[in-house]
Amino acid sequence: MQCTGCGSDNTQRLAVAYQNGTSTINTRSNSVGVAFGSGGLGLGSATTATTGTSTSLLASRAAPPSKKRYRVAFIIPVALWIIAMFFEKSFTGTVLSISAYLILALFLFRTYQFNSTKWPQLYRQWQTMWICHKCGAVYSQG
């Protein structure tokens, strides 16, 4: 596949660039220590674990579109519920509580709608995209 910008054949599908530049980290280490002090001799040990993902700059640029996360939909309603607690049994507290439920329902619906309709289209489009390693252009296969 030749780049549509510079004509170079040094190109790669975004999905492949993303996979090549992403790796999983899962390490475990043990350590032992000896300390001398005014209280005498101290001996200790520790075990540490590290897990995660390492992503190159190219892989970050080539990453697939992300789905919206549902936990973000809870931030504003929870803030409203906390404010409503200060107005406990007043009209304002009731209105804020009802508003929190309505906003939560709206955010959950919009997140579900994006993840089930818009995201699959974006993902299919991403699967047809290429990147040029000469000029950096990102373009569609066809």
Secondary structure, DSSP 8 states (H G I E B T S, - for coil): ---TTT--S-EEEHHHHHHHTEEEEEEEEEEEEEEEETTEEEEEEEEEEEEEEEE-HHHHHT-------GGGGGHHHHHHHHHHHHTTTSHHHHHHHHHHHHHHHHHHHHHHHIIIIIHHHHHHHHHTEEEETTT--EEE--
